[in-house]
Amino acid sequence: MMPSQPLSDTVCDVLVVGGGPVGMFTALRLAQLGQKCVLMERSRHTTRHPKMAYTSHRTMELYHRAGIIDCIRSQGVPEHYGFDEVFKTGLSEGNYTIVTLASHSPEQLRKDWAASNDGTKALEPHMRQSQIVFEACLKEMILKEPLIQCHWEHSFESLTEDDDGVTSQISTPSSTITLKSRYVIGCDGAGSKVRQSTGIVSHRKPMRVQPLNFQFVHFKSQDLAKLQAQGRFWHLVVLTGAALIAQDEVDTWTLNCIPPPGSESASEDPVQFVKKHLGGLKKPLDFEIDKVLLSGQWKSGLAVAETFISPKQRVFLAGDSAHELTPSGGNGLNTGMQDAFDITWKLAAVLNGWGGQDLLTSYDKERRAVALLTAKAAEKATNEVVLPWLTSAREIGYEKLIESSTEGQAARDSIKEIITLGRWIHEQDGTVMGYRYNKSPIIIADISAVEPPSSITEYFPNTWPGARAPHVFLRRQDKHL
Ligand SMILES: Cc1cc2nc3c(=O)[nH]c(=O)nc-3n(C[C@H](O)[C@H](O)[C@H](O)COP(=O)(O)OP(=O)(O)OC[C@H]3O[C@@H](n4cnc5c(N)ncnc54)[C@H](O)[C@@H]3O)c2cc1C
C-alpha cells in the first residue's frame, strides 16, 4: 500500500469510490496493470453481512487470469462439498422433505469436465464462499499493493466533471476535502452517490413483488445433529419462505426469510426468530445457537443504469452501482467482477497511451448489454420460480402440506414439481459463459455467419466475435496446462 498522503494534495489518475468487492477488485486489477489509484471507502471494516454465497465458474476463470485463484479458493468451502438444495416443510419433527435438488461438488465437476473436454465447460468450477470471507481476502491483497492508496472512513459526497477530469468532494472523519482525478470508477453499491452526481438514472424493472423484503440472522451453531438431520446441504429451504445457507460446512449459517407483512423482525429476538422459522409448519426447532453474529433486513431489487459511463466519459459505474440484480441465481457480484475486469484494462490502456476513446465507450456497450441480459434471467428466476412455489404453498394451505393423507401427498407432489422445474436457477451456464459483446465499437461483426444460439442454461461453445473463447484442457506429458 502506498504511504497515505494528505488527500487534499492529491491529484491522481484514477479514484475508485467504494471498497466493497467490486471496488477492491478494481483497484487490485489496476495495480496489477501497473496503474496507481486511490481507493476510498466510507466504512472502517469490510462487510459483516454475508450476502454472496455463490461464485460462478466464469468469475473463477477471471480470478485465475488475475493470479489470485489459489488464495481465494483456499478460503472458500472445500471443493468436495456440493451445492445440494433441500426443500422441506420445516426441520422440526413431523415435517416433510419435499425434494432434494442434488448437484455435483466442484471436485467431481473438475473430473467430469476434464474427461468430456468438449469446450462446453469452464476452466474452473464454481465455488461456495461468503462475501464476508471474500472481502477480507481481497482487503489483505490490496493492502500489499504499493500502487493502491487506501482511505477508509472516507465518504464520497459529490463530483463535477469537465473535459480534463473530475473534482470530487470527500468527507473524512475530520474535514471535507476536494480531490482531483482524471477518472472516477463508481463502485459504491446500489445507492451510488457517484451515479447520482453524474445524473445517470437507474431504471427499476417492474416485478410482481417489488422489492422483496427479507429478514436475516447470521449465526454460529455446532448443533449439526439437528441442522443436518436430513444430510448436508448448501441451501435448506422451508416452504413458508425461509432459506438457511450453510456458509462454511463447519458452524456458520445464515437464515434469510420473507415473513408475512407485519410479522416480528429478525432483530427483536434473533434466536427465537431462527428457531421459529426453521421449525416450519410444526413447532419451533429446538437446537443450540452458539452466537448470533448479525441480524437485520435487506431488500432485493432489480435495476440497470441507463448508461455506465458519464456524459464526458470521465466517470464509470461498476458493480451494483451500475446494476442491482436480485440474488435469485447469484449473479450480482459475479456480473460486477466482470465489469471490474473489463473497465480496468481499458482504462489502463488509455492512461498508458495505447487505448483510444472507443475503448472506453465499449465498456458501456459491452457490459450494459450483459447486465440487461442477466437482469432478465434474475427477473425470470424470481417471477417464474421463487414466487410461484412460495405462492402455491400459501394457496394450497400449509396445513394441507403436512397432512399424512393422500391429499397431503398430492399437495407435496405438486409443489415438488414446481420446485424441480426451477432448478435451472443455479444452472445458468448460458448466462454465465454465453454472453456476447455484440454492438461493441471495438469488435468487428461477422456478417457472413449466423449467430450461434443463446440460452440461459446451456452454453454453446463458439468463436463468434465478442464471445468468450471456449475452454479446452490441454495436457503436456500427463500434466494439465
Ligand atoms: C442476501 C444476498 C445474497 C447474495 N448472493 C449473491 C451470490 O450468491 N452471488 C453473487 O454474485 N451476488 C450475490 N449477491 C449480490 C452481491 O452481494 C452484490 O452484487 C455485491 O455486494 C456488489 O458489490 P459492489 O462492490 O458493487 O457493491 P457493495 O457490496 O454494495 O459495496 C459498495 C461499497 O461502497 C461503499 N460506499 C457506498 N457509498 C459510499 C460513499 N459515498 N463513499 C465511499 N464508500 C461508499 C460501501 O460501504 C461498500 O463497501 C447477494 C446479495 C445479497 C443481499
The ligand as a Tripos MOL2 file, in Angstrom:
@<TRIPOS>MOLECULE
LIG
   53    58     1     0     0
SMALL
NO_CHARGES

@<TRIPOS>ATOM
      1 C1        -28.5090  -11.8710    0.5660 C.3       1 LIG1
      2 C2        -27.6850  -11.6350   -0.6630 C.ar      1 LIG1
      3 C3        -27.1330  -12.7160   -1.3140 C.ar      1 LIG1
      4 C4        -26.3560  -12.5210   -2.4520 C.ar      1 LIG1
      5 N1        -25.8260  -13.6000   -3.0850 N.ar      1 LIG1
      6 C5        -25.0580  -13.4280   -4.1740 C.ar      1 LIG1
      7 C6        -24.4220  -14.5370   -4.7870 C.ar      1 LIG1
      8 O1        -24.5410  -15.6710   -4.3250 O.2       1 LIG1
      9 N2        -23.6560  -14.2990   -5.8900 N.ar      1 LIG1
     10 C7        -23.4940  -13.0380   -6.4060 C.ar      1 LIG1
     11 O2        -22.8090  -12.8870   -7.4240 O.2       1 LIG1
     12 N3        -24.0810  -11.9540   -5.8220 N.ar      1 LIG1
     13 C8        -24.8420  -12.1220   -4.7190 C.ar      1 LIG1
     14 N4        -25.3870  -11.0410   -4.1090 N.ar      1 LIG1
     15 C9        -25.1500   -9.6890   -4.6530 C.3       1 LIG1
     16 C10       -23.8210   -9.1190   -4.1490 C.3       1 LIG1
     17 O3        -23.7990   -9.1010   -2.7490 O.3       1 LIG1
     18 C11       -23.6510   -7.7020   -4.6900 C.3       1 LIG1
     19 O4        -23.8080   -7.7550   -6.0760 O.3       1 LIG1
     20 C12       -22.2750   -7.1360   -4.3220 C.3       1 LIG1
     21 O5        -22.1870   -6.8190   -2.9570 O.3       1 LIG1
     22 C13       -21.9940   -5.8670   -5.1150 C.3       1 LIG1
     23 O6        -20.6970   -5.4400   -4.8370 O.3       1 LIG1
     24 P1        -20.3190   -3.8920   -5.0190 P.3       1 LIG1
     25 O7        -18.9010   -3.7770   -4.5930 O.co2     1 LIG1
     26 O8        -20.7290   -3.4440   -6.3600 O.co2     1 LIG1
     27 O9        -21.2830   -3.1190   -4.0110 O.3       1 LIG1
     28 P2        -21.3480   -3.2100   -2.4300 P.3       1 LIG1
     29 O10       -21.0870   -4.5820   -1.9620 O.co2     1 LIG1
     30 O11       -22.6330   -2.5700   -2.0560 O.co2     1 LIG1
     31 O12       -20.1340   -2.3130   -1.9560 O.3       1 LIG1
     32 C14       -20.1680   -0.9220   -2.0910 C.3       1 LIG1
     33 C15       -19.1170   -0.3390   -1.1660 C.3       1 LIG1
     34 O13       -19.0900    1.0750   -1.3490 O.3       1 LIG1
     35 C16       -19.0970    1.7070   -0.0860 C.3       1 LIG1
     36 N5        -19.7300    3.0210   -0.2680 N.ar      1 LIG1
     37 C17       -21.0290    3.2870   -0.5220 C.ar      1 LIG1
     38 N6        -21.2280    4.6020   -0.6340 N.ar      1 LIG1
     39 C18       -20.0140    5.1880   -0.4560 C.ar      1 LIG1
     40 C19       -19.5720    6.5360   -0.4500 C.ar      1 LIG1
     41 N7        -20.4280    7.5400   -0.6560 N.pl3     1 LIG1
     42 N8        -18.2660    6.7910   -0.2310 N.ar      1 LIG1
     43 C20       -17.3710    5.7650   -0.0310 C.ar      1 LIG1
     44 N9        -17.7510    4.4760    0.0020 N.ar      1 LIG1
     45 C21       -19.0520    4.1950   -0.2240 C.ar      1 LIG1
     46 C22       -19.8930    0.7730    0.7980 C.3       1 LIG1
     47 O14       -19.5890    0.9870    2.1780 O.3       1 LIG1
     48 C23       -19.4380   -0.5860    0.2990 C.3       1 LIG1
     49 O15       -18.2850   -1.0450    0.9450 O.3       1 LIG1
     50 C24       -26.1620  -11.2130   -2.9560 C.ar      1 LIG1
     51 C25       -26.7240  -10.1140   -2.2920 C.ar      1 LIG1
     52 C26       -27.4730  -10.3210   -1.1580 C.ar      1 LIG1
     53 C27       -28.0760   -9.1330   -0.4510 C.3       1 LIG1
@<TRIPOS>BOND
     1     1     2 1
     2     2     3 ar
     3     2    52 ar
     4     3     4 ar
     5     4     5 ar
     6     4    50 ar
     7     5     6 ar
     8     6     7 ar
     9     6    13 1
    10     7     8 2
    11     7     9 ar
    12     9    10 ar
    13    10    11 2
    14    10    12 ar
    15    12    13 ar
    16    13    14 ar
    17    14    15 1
    18    14    50 ar
    19    15    16 1
    20    16    17 1
    21    16    18 1
    22    18    19 1
    23    18    20 1
    24    20    21 1
    25    20    22 1
    26    22    23 1
    27    23    24 1
    28    24    25 2
    29    24    26 1
    30    24    27 1
    31    27    28 1
    32    28    29 2
    33    28    30 1
    34    28    31 1
    35    31    32 1
    36    32    33 1
    37    33    34 1
    38    33    48 1
    39    34    35 1
    40    35    36 1
    41    35    46 1
    42    36    37 ar
    43    36    45 ar
    44    37    38 ar
    45    38    39 ar
    46    39    40 ar
    47    39    45 ar
    48    40    41 1
    49    40    42 ar
    50    42    43 ar
    51    43    44 ar
    52    44    45 ar
    53    46    47 1
    54    46    48 1
    55    48    49 1
    56    50    51 ar
    57    51    52 ar
    58    52    53 1
@<TRIPOS>SUBSTRUCTURE
     1 LIG1         1 GROUP 0 **** ****
